[in-house]
Each structure stands twice: as C-alpha cells, then as structure tokens.
Amino acid sequence: MSDEAPLGRAILGKKAGQHFSYIVGNNVFEGKILEILSPNSNETTHNK
C-alpha cells in the first residue's frame, strides 16, 4: 500500500478485537478493530 494509506497498513493482517495505531504527521491515531468484513461476504460494499 502507498504512504497515503496509513490506516490500511495499520490494520492489515489484524483480527477483530485487536488494537491498532498509526501516525499521520504529528498525530497518533489509535483504535480497536470491531469487525472485519470479507470482500466475498454478503455485506454491502462500497467500491471506489
């Protein structure tokens, strides 16, 4: 992933319930992954 996708890199390979953090500029963002939807699931997905 590119440098413009810090959140994607932060959560890549993690599972639901795990914490993550990433830095953008001088800010640190932290959170907990609540749910991960698979691209093949029946959930509605938003494509760019």
C-alpha atoms as one frame of an Amber mdcrd trajectory, in Angstrom:
protein
   0.000   0.000   0.000   1.077   3.557  -0.565   2.104   6.112   2.041  -1.338
   7.683   1.623  -2.984   4.669   3.310  -1.689   4.592   6.906  -4.932   3.148
   8.274  -4.859   0.322   5.752  -1.294  -0.531   6.726  -2.150  -0.261  10.447
  -4.958  -2.824  10.279  -3.502  -5.118   7.623  -3.261  -8.649   8.984  -5.019
  -7.848  12.259  -8.132  -9.539  13.593 -11.302  -8.189  15.174 -10.711  -7.200
  18.785  -7.089  -6.195  18.227  -5.876  -2.658  18.825  -4.055  -0.641  16.187
  -2.323   2.702  15.959  -0.872   4.773  13.171   0.827   8.111  12.758  -0.108
  10.876  10.333   2.180  13.878  10.590   2.418  14.720  14.292  -0.802  12.920
  15.226  -1.160   9.378  16.525  -4.470   7.641  15.916  -5.387   4.592  17.961
  -8.374   2.321  17.896  -9.763  -1.157  18.224 -10.953  -3.245  15.317 -14.601
  -4.090  15.925 -15.450  -6.065  12.816 -13.734  -7.085   9.615 -15.857  -7.755
   6.563 -14.508 -10.054   3.918 -14.729  -8.809   0.322 -16.592 -12.025  -0.511
 -19.197 -11.629   2.223 -22.827 -10.786   1.567 -22.443  -7.404   3.259 -22.921
  -4.277   1.192 -19.576  -2.995  -0.022 -18.654   0.428  -1.333 -16.305   0.335
  -4.284 -14.169   3.328  -5.174
